[in-house]
Amino acid sequence: MAEPSKSSDFPPDVPDAELRKAVLRTFLVEAEERLGEMEEALVALENRAEDQDLIQTLFRGAHTLKGNASSLDFPKVSEFAHAMEDVLQRFRSRTLPVTTELVSLLLRGVDALRRMVLVAPTGRDDLDFGHTDLLDLLRSASSPARARPSAPDAGHSPTPDGVPDASQDRLRRERTLRVDIRKLDRLLDLTGEIAIAQGRLRQSLQRYASMFGEEVLEPHRQVERLFGDLQEVILAVRMVPVGPLFRQYGRTVRDLSHSLGKSARLVIEGEDVEVDTTVVEYLKDPITHMIRNALDHGIEPPTVRTGKGKDPGGCITLRASHQAGHLVVQFEDDGAGLDRSKILKVAQAKGLVADHHARSDQETLRLIFEPGFSTSEDITEVSGRGVGMDVVRRNVEILRGSVAVESRRDAGTRITIRLPLTLAMIEGFAVGLGEDTFVMPLGAVVECLELPSDARSRAEAFGVVDLRGEALPYLRLRHVFGHNGPPPWRESLVVVRDQDRRAGIVVDALYGERQAVIKPLGDLCRGARGISGATILGSGRVALIVDVPSIVRRAHPAIPFAAA
């Protein structure tokens, strides 16, 4: 079949090879979107078999994918999509009931199409042995009610009832634009560089203001206001709703619960809440591990749940909200809850805690996030290796967030993750250590006070002070970073928090609040304890960003210190 002809969307001098590459890129992106929509709709259809809107969404997805594949001369992809379309047509006409077996078959078809679409542009538009068997099963499912219609001419695909044609699709898309995320990352990097340059320029102009008056600063203030507006727009462009991320786990919950002989459903709340697209990427693995952990350890089998007076089908809830400039993601199940005694027993056996140390309930529950921790006695495909919840904590800390856990026996477990809305910049609090400057996230700072004289005289690396009747563990920042030189006669204590724990960080000087544009650490410094990033000051010097959660863990001897 001939390649698609050039259209007015492309300049007349675009070579055919370049044109086809551009079309193929669009095809791959749109195919993945269609297949994702179909997967979500199939999972929902299993519990809403009479929902014609879901069936229409599925039919439209298969029909569109078939037409697009045919126009690009991928006949096997088109043939496979056509077989799925036939089954869905029988759902539309109500001549074939929706069953769990057929939903599973169609989900397998979505998986097969996803693989076929990826390799078709490389010239491997063919069916392997597994795909051929699956195609036969799809044809068998659609054959009893009517003769399977022949595939329509690819160049003149009819538009069935309710399926928009290409012109309708184009009208719907003409107000949107696909942009490579790397271009948005570069835009954000440039705004950061401009912010740094503006800070240096402001300092220079302030020196001249004493000689020539404040009017020399006015043009710069106007530029800063405009730049602030631009920065907000760029950050807004990067914001995406969490709904598409959350919905894709419906398939995970369905398939995994079936494989474990359990029944569970996924409930989503706050799917319109928006967050930086990079944050979404880092949430994928933690959510996957929390779902696997909940289904394997938390949600009970239907007979056990019935015996406890529960609904035989478990419920997993993913909830998102905005709170005080943060994204809050809550993962909740209604299973058996966490067994504190078992957690302590495993932690003691692995040497994670001392037998004699008194622990709060939160300290006990947080042990599930330690590397290598698992209460499973057997290693299976789902659990037992002790890497799942550790991944949750590590990914959250990479994002400068925090994670907390609550659990009640036979009522379930709730894990709350707090994350910044963007990774590009933070509101920071600058402190000094000798001639060096460090920045702490402002949201983690509780208060600042002078270090008591008795603690100064001891000059300990670690210690405890009485803060209004409460014992507050502290450590000296110069000890964390091996900073040489004597401390000043007056030191300050910055009280910081991580979830429900507080600790003090002793520093030489307090410089106050400032916005910090975050720069990633190089390979040489990546993994350094107590550091989560760097920023450039208005003077042009580099300041390190303090990893508050790891510092708090180090100040609390009950919890082993681990690098983020």
N, C-alpha and C positions, 0 to 999 in steps of 0.2 A: 504493500500500500504506500502511496506517495506521502511524503512528509507534509505536515500542515502548511498551507500557504502563508506568506507574510501578511500581516494585517496592519492597520493604521496605528496599532499600539507600538510598533517598532519602526525605527528610521529605515528608509529604503536601502541604506548601504550596509545594514547588518548582515553578515554572512550567514548562509543557511545553517552551518554547524553551530555558530554562536546562538542563533535563534532557537535551534532545537535544544541546546543546553538550557537556555532560559525557560523554555516550555517544560522541559523535564523537571527542573527544579520546582516549578510551580505545581506540577503534577504530583511530585513526591510529598510536598507539604500538604496539599489539599487532600491527597489520599489518606495520609496519616490522620488528618482532622476528621475525615468521614468515618474511617475505621474506628477511631476513638469514640465518636458519637454513637456508632452502631454497637460497640461493646457496652457502653453505658445503658443504651436503650434495651439491649437484650437482657442484661441483669435485672433491670426494672420490670421488663415484660414478664419475667418468671412469676412475679407476685401480682401483676396487673394484666392478666391474660386478655382481657376484653378492651384494653386501652388502644383505641384505633389511632390516636395521635402517635403513640410509640411505634406502632406497626407502620404507620405512614413514614415516620422518620427513618426507620430501617429500610423500607422499600426505596425511599428517595436516595439514601446513601448507596445502596447496591446499584441502583439504576445509573446514578451519576458516575460512579466508579467504573461501571461497565462501559458507558459511553466515552469517558475520557481515555480509558485504556485502548478502546477500539480505534479512536481517532489517532492515537500514537502508534498504532500497529503493534499492540501487545495482545494477540488473539487469545492466548491461553488465560491471561488475567481476565479478559473480557468474558471468556467462556465460563470461568469459575464464578465470577460475579453474577453472570446470568443464571446459573444454577441456584445460587442463593436467592436471587430475585424471584425465581419461580416458587420456591417454598414460601417466601414472604407474600407473594401474590395470593397463595391459598389461605394464608392468615387473613389477608385483606378481605377475601371473598367469604371467609368463615366456613370454608369447606375442609379445613384442617385445624384441629384443636391445638392450642399452644400447650406443650408439655415440657417437663424438665429435660427429657431426652432430646427433644428437638432444639430447645434453647442451647443445650450443651453442644449439639451438632453444629448449630450456627456459630457459636462462639469458637469452635474449632475452625470453622470456615473463615472467620475474621482473622484468626492467628495465621492461617495458611495464606490468605490474601496479603497480610502484612509482610510476610516473607517473600512472596512472589513479587510484590510491588517494588521491594528494595532491590531485587536482582534483575528485574526486567530491563531497566535501562542499560545494563551491562551486556545485553544480548542473550541472557539466559531465560527467555520467555518460554518456559516449558514446565511440564508437570512431573514431579518426581513420583516415586511409587506410593508414598503416603498420600500425596495430594490426589492422585488418581483414584485411590480407594475412597477418599473423602468426597470427591466429585460424584462417584457412583452412589454413595449414600444420599447425597443431596438430591440427585436426580430421582432416586427411588422414593424419597419423601414427597416429591412433588408430582409423581406420575399418576397415582390412582385417580385423582379428581378430573384431570383433563389431559389431553395430549400436550406435551411441552411445545410451545411455539418456537418457530425457528428464530434465530437471532436476527434482529433487524439490521438493515444496511447501516454500517457504521457512519457513513457520511450523511445519512438522513434519518437519524434515530427519532422515532415518534415520541411525542411527549404524552405519557399516560396521565390519567386524571390525577391532579394533585401534585404532579412532579414538575417543578419549574424548568423551563427551557434555558438554554445558555444565555439568551438575552436578559432573562429575568435575573439569573445569577450575576451577570455582569453589572446590572443596575444596582444590585444589592451590595456589590463589592467596590463600586467606583469611588466611594468616600473613604475607603481604607487603603492602607499601604503596608506591605510586608517589609520589615527592616531587619537586617542582620543584627543580632544582639551585640556583636562585636563593635558595630558602629555606635550603638548607644553607650557601650562601655567607654569608647574613645571620647564621646561627647562629655561623659561624666568626668573622665580624667582631665579633659581640657578645662572644664569649669573649676576643678580643684586647683589646677595650675594657675588659673586666672585669680582665684581667691587668694592664693599665696602671694602672687605678684601684687595684688591690690593691698594686701597687708603691709608689704614692704614699701609700696608707694605712699600709703597713708602715713607711715612713720617718717618718711622723708619730708612730706608736705607739712607735717606737724612741726618739724623743726623750722621750716620757713615761715610758718604762721606767726611765730613770735616776732619776726622781723617785718613781715608785709601785711599782717592782719588775717583774720579768719576767712576773708573772702577767697583766699587761695584754695581753701578746702572745699568750697561749695560745689564746683564742678565735679570733684571727686566723689562727694556725697551723692550727687545725682547719678553718676555712673554706678556707684555701689547699689543704689536702689534698683536701677534697671537690671543690673546683674543678678540681684536677688530674685527678681521676677523671672528672669531667664532660667536660673537655677531651679526654681520651683517647677517650671514647665518641664524641664528635662527630667527631673525626678518623677513628675507625674506620668510622663510617657513610659517610664520603666515600670510603673505600677500595674500589676495584673491581679484579677480576682483569684481567690484560692479555690473557687468552686471546681474548675476543671481538674485541678490536682486532686481534690478530695473525691470527686466522682469516680475517678479511675480505679479507686480502691474497692468499689462495689464488686468488681470481678474477683479481686483477691480474696475478699471476705467470703464470697460465694464458693469459689473453688476450694479454698483451704478448709473451710468448715465441712464441706462434703467429704473431702479426703480424710478428715479426722473423725468422721461419723457423727458430726455435730450439726446443729442448725443455728445460723446467725444472720443478722441483717445489719446493714450500715445505714445510720441516720446522719444527715449532714445539716448543720446549722451555721448560718453566717457565710454562705458561699459567695456573697457579693463583696465581702471584705477584701480590700486590695493591699498588696505588699510588693516590695521590690522583686523583680523577676529572679534575681540571684538568690534571694532568700527562699523562693519556691524550690529551686534546684536542690538546696541543702536540706529541705524538709522531706524529700522523697524517701531517702533511706530510713530516717527515724520513724516515719509513719509506717513503712513496711515492717520494720522490726517490732513496733508496738502492736501491730495487728497480729503478727505471727505469735508473739508472746501471749497476747490476750486469748487467742483461740486455742493455743496449746495448753496454757496453764490456768487461764481464768474462766473462760466459758465452759460450763459443765455439759456433759452429754444430756440429751433430752430427758431420759429416764431419771437421771439424778436431779435435774432442775424441777421436774414434775413432783418428785418426792419432797422437795423443799418448798413447794407451793409456788414455784415460779412458772412463767411462760416457758414451754419447752424450747422455744427458739430464743437464743441470746440476742442481745442488742449491743452494738458498738457505735458510739457517737463521736463524730469529729465536729468540733465547734470552733469557730474563729470569731474574734472581736478585736476592736481597737480600744486600748486603755492607756491613757496618759502617754501618747506618742509611741506606744509599743504594739506589736501584734501579739495577741495571746491566743495560742492554740491549745485546746483541751481535748485530750483523748480519754474516753470513758467507756468502761464496759460494766455489765451488770452480772459479772461472774462470781466466783468464790471468794475473791479478795486475796490479799497477800498473807502468807503464814509467817508471822514474825519469828516464832521460835525456830522454824526451819531455816529462815534467812540467817539468823544468828549462828545456828549450828554449822551451816555451810561456810559462813564467813570466818568462823573460828578455825575450822578445819583447813581453810586456805591461808590462814595467817593474816587475814585482812583486819582483824580486830583482836585486842587482848581479852582474855577470858574475864579479867577482874574489872574491866572498865565499865562504868555506868553509862548507859546510852538513852537518849530520848527516843521517842517513837519515830521522829523524822530522821534521826541519825541511823536508826535501824533500817528504815525503808530505803534510804539513799544508797545502802550497800548494794542494791541490785544494779547500780550503774557502774560498779567497779569492774575493771578488766578481768576477764576470765570467770566472772561470777555466773553460776547457773545452779538452779535447784533440781534440774533434771538428772536422774541417775543414768539414763541411757542417751546416747547420741543418736539423733534421728535427722531426717532431712529438714525438720522444722526447728529443732532446738537441741540444746545440750552442750554446745561448744562455748557458751559464755561470751559471745561477741555481740549479741543483739542490743541489749540496753546500754552497753558501753558505747556503741555507735551513736545511740541517741544522745548521750551526754557529750561526746566529742564533737558531733556536728553542731549541737546547740552552742557549745562554747566557741567554736570557730566563728559563729555568727554573733559573738559577744552577748549571748542570751543566758537564760537560766532555766532549769527544769526542777519541778517539785512533784512529789507523789503523795497521794492520799489513798487510804484503803480501809474498807470496813468488811469484816467477815461476812460472807454470803451476800454482800450488797454490791461488791465490785470494787474497782480501782479507777482512780482518776489521775492522769498525768498532765500537768500544766506546764506549757512551754511559753516563756516570754522572750520575744525577739525584737530588735530594733526594726523600724519600718524600712530603713535603708542602710546599706553597708558603706555608703560613700563618705559619710561624714557623721560626726557626733558632736553633741554639746559636751564639752569637756571641762575638767577642772585641773589647772596646771599647778604643779608643785616643783620645788627645786631640791636638788641634791648636789651640793657643791656647785660647780658651774654648769651642771646638766639640768635639763628640764624634762619632766615626765608629765603625762596627761592621763587622768583617770576619767572614765565615763561619768558625767555629772549625775546620771540617774542612780549610780551606785554609791554616791557620797551622801552620808547622813548628816554629818556635822564636822566641824573642825574646832580644836581646842589646844591649849598649850599642854605639852607633856609635863606631868607632875615632876617636881624637883627630885623626889626620891628615885623615880625611874631614870631620870637623866644621870644621876650620880652613879647608878649601877652600870649604865651603858651596855645592857644586855642585848643580844640579838633577838631573843624572844622574852616575853614577860606578860604579866597580867596587871591591869590597873582597875581600880574601883571607879566605875562610872555611874554615879548616882545610885549606889547600892547594888549595881550589877557588875559581875566579874567580866571584864572585856580583855580577851587575849590580843596581844599586839606583836608586831615584829618591825624591825628597822629595815627600811627599803635599801639602805646601803649594804646590809648583810645579804639581801636577796641577790643584788647585782655585783657583790664583791667590790664595792666602791671604797677606794682608799682615802685616807685623810681623816683628820679628827672631826667630830661633829661640832656644830656651833654650840655656844653656851645655852642657847634657847632653841629647843626643838618643838615641832608641832605634831599633833596627833590627828590624822584624818580618819574618822570613823566611817567604814564602808560596810555594805551589806551584800550578801548573796543569798537570795531566798529568805529563810528565817534566821540565818546566822549573821552575826556581826563580828567585825574584827577591826583593830586599829593598825594604821600604817604610819610609822614615824618618819617624818621628812624634815629637811632643813628649813624650807621656806614655803609659803603659800603665795601663789601668783594670781589665783582667781579664775573666773569662768572665761572660756573662749571656745569658739567653734573650731573643730579640728577636722581637716580633710585627711582621710585615712589613706595611707600608702601601705601596700603589702610588704612584708619582710622578704628579703632576698633569701636564696637557698642557704646561705651561710648562717643566717640567724633564725631560719624557720625551725620551730620546735623549741626555741629558747624558753626556759621556765620564767613565768611571770610577765611575758610580753605577748601582746596580741596584734601589734602593728606599729606603725610609725606615722608621724606627721611632720610637716615643715612649718616652722614658726615664721612670723613676719620678718624676723632678722635674717632668715635664710638658713638657720641652724635646724638640725633634725632633733625631734623629741620623740621618745618612745612612749607607746600607749600601754598602760599597765593592765595586765590580765587579772582583774579583780577576783573572779571566782577561784583561780588557782592560788592567789595570795591568801584568800580567806581559808581555803582548805589547808594551806601550810600553817596558818596560825592556829588552827584547831587540831590538836594532836590526835583526837579521836578518829579523824578521817585521814587516811593515807594521802600524801601529796602526790599528784600525778600531773605531768605536763599536759596542757591542753593540746 
